[in-house]
Amino acid sequence: MIKRFVKCGILGWCLEILFTAFHSFRRREMQLKGNTSIWMFPIYGSAALLNPICRFLKNKNLLLRGGIYTVLIFFGEFITGTLLKKRNLCPWDYQKSKLNINGVIRLDYAPYWFLTGLILEKILTGDHRDNKM
C-alpha cells in the first residue's frame, strides 16, 4: 500500500507540473514553469485507496470506468479542498471559473480527471510480477 501511495503521489505531482506548464505555454510564457504544492502529494497519494475499485472495474466498459473515477476524484478533491480551505492552506482556488463548486472543484476539468483515473487504474492494476515498486 505504501508503494502504491508513493507512486500515485509522484504521478500526481508530475501530471500537475506538466499541466500547469502547458497552461503557461498557452499564456505565451515560454519558460514553461509548472508548479505544485507539498499538500498535493498526500492528496494524489490517497488515490492508492482506489486500488480495490480499479481491480473490480478493470474489465468493465471504458466510459463506465472513467466516469466512476471522475466522480471519485471530484469527491476527493471536494473533501480535501474544503478541509484545506478552512485552514487557509488550499493551493488551488477555482472561484473565478464559471463551472466551479465552492471554489474547490472545476467541472470543466472532468475530461482531465477521466484520463487521470484511467492512468491511475493502469498503474494500480499493473502486473504484480513485473511491478517491483
C-alpha positions as CSV (number, residue, x, y, z in Angstrom):
1,M,0.0,0.0,0.0
2,I,2.8,2.4,0.8
3,K,4.5,1.8,-2.6
4,R,1.2,2.5,-4.4
5,F,0.7,5.6,-2.3
6,V,4.2,6.9,-3.3
7,K,3.6,6.0,-6.9
8,C,0.3,7.8,-7.0
9,G,1.7,10.8,-5.2
10,I,4.7,11.2,-7.6
11,L,2.5,10.6,-10.6
12,G,0.0,13.3,-9.4
13,W,2.9,15.8,-8.8
14,C,4.3,15.1,-12.3
15,L,0.9,15.4,-14.1
16,E,0.2,18.6,-12.2
17,I,3.6,20.1,-13.1
18,L,3.1,19.2,-16.8
19,F,-0.5,20.5,-16.7
20,T,0.5,23.9,-15.2
21,A,3.5,24.2,-17.6
22,F,1.2,23.6,-20.5
23,H,-1.1,26.3,-19.3
24,S,1.8,28.7,-19.0
25,F,2.7,27.9,-22.7
26,R,-0.9,28.8,-23.6
27,R,-0.4,32.2,-21.9
28,R,2.8,32.6,-24.1
29,E,5.1,32.2,-21.1
30,M,7.9,30.3,-22.8
31,Q,9.7,29.4,-19.6
32,L,7.0,26.7,-19.2
33,K,7.1,26.9,-15.5
34,G,5.0,24.2,-13.9
35,N,4.1,24.1,-10.2
36,T,2.5,22.1,-7.4
37,S,2.3,22.2,-3.7
38,I,3.6,19.9,-1.0
39,W,0.0,19.4,0.1
40,M,-0.7,17.7,-3.2
41,F,1.5,14.7,-2.6
42,P,-0.7,13.1,0.1
43,I,-3.8,14.1,-1.9
44,Y,-2.6,12.4,-5.0
45,G,-1.1,9.5,-3.0
46,S,-4.5,8.8,-1.5
47,A,-5.6,7.6,-5.0
48,A,-3.9,4.4,-3.9
49,L,-7.2,3.8,-2.0
50,L,-8.9,3.3,-5.4
51,N,-7.0,0.1,-5.9
52,P,-9.8,-2.3,-5.0
53,I,-12.3,-0.3,-7.1
54,C,-9.8,-0.3,-10.1
55,R,-9.4,-4.0,-9.8
56,F,-13.2,-4.5,-9.7
57,L,-13.8,-2.2,-12.7
58,K,-10.7,-3.2,-14.8
59,N,-12.6,-5.2,-17.4
60,K,-15.7,-3.1,-17.5
61,N,-16.7,-0.5,-20.1
62,L,-14.2,2.3,-20.6
63,L,-16.8,5.1,-20.2
64,L,-18.2,3.5,-17.1
65,R,-14.7,3.2,-15.5
66,G,-13.6,6.7,-16.5
67,G,-16.9,8.1,-15.3
68,I,-16.6,6.4,-11.9
69,Y,-13.0,7.5,-11.5
70,T,-14.0,11.1,-12.4
71,V,-16.7,11.2,-9.8
72,L,-14.4,9.7,-7.1
73,I,-11.6,12.2,-7.9
74,F,-14.1,15.1,-7.8
75,F,-15.3,13.8,-4.4
76,G,-11.7,13.5,-3.1
77,E,-10.9,17.0,-4.5
78,F,-14.0,18.5,-2.8
79,I,-13.3,16.9,0.6
80,T,-9.6,17.8,0.6
81,G,-10.1,21.2,-0.9
82,T,-12.8,22.1,1.6
83,L,-10.7,20.9,4.6
84,L,-7.6,22.8,3.4
85,K,-9.6,25.9,2.5
86,K,-11.0,26.1,6.1
87,R,-7.3,26.3,7.3
88,N,-6.3,28.7,4.5
89,L,-4.0,26.0,3.1
90,C,-5.7,25.2,-0.2
91,P,-3.2,25.6,-3.0
92,W,-6.0,26.0,-5.6
93,D,-8.8,28.4,-6.0
94,Y,-11.4,28.0,-8.7
95,Q,-13.7,30.8,-7.7
96,K,-13.1,32.7,-11.0
97,S,-14.1,29.7,-13.1
98,K,-17.6,29.5,-14.4
99,L,-18.1,25.9,-13.6
100,N,-16.8,25.8,-10.1
101,I,-18.3,24.3,-6.9
102,N,-17.3,26.2,-3.8
103,G,-14.1,27.2,-5.5
104,V,-12.6,23.7,-4.9
105,I,-13.9,21.8,-8.0
106,R,-14.0,22.8,-11.6
107,L,-16.5,20.7,-13.5
108,D,-14.8,21.6,-16.8
109,Y,-11.8,19.5,-15.6
110,A,-13.9,16.3,-15.8
111,P,-12.1,15.1,-19.0
112,Y,-8.7,15.5,-17.3
113,W,-9.9,13.6,-14.2
114,F,-11.4,10.9,-16.6
115,L,-8.0,10.4,-18.2
116,T,-6.1,10.6,-14.9
117,G,-8.4,7.9,-13.4
118,L,-7.6,5.6,-16.3
119,I,-3.8,6.3,-15.9
120,L,-4.1,5.5,-12.2
121,E,-6.0,2.3,-13.0
122,K,-3.2,1.2,-15.2
123,I,-0.6,1.9,-12.5
124,L,-2.7,0.4,-9.7
125,T,-3.7,-2.8,-11.5
126,G,-0.4,-3.5,-13.3
127,D,1.0,-7.0,-13.4
128,H,2.4,-7.6,-9.9
129,R,5.2,-9.9,-11.2
130,D,6.7,-7.0,-13.1
131,N,5.6,-4.4,-10.6
132,K,8.6,-4.1,-8.2
133,M,7.6,-0.7,-6.8
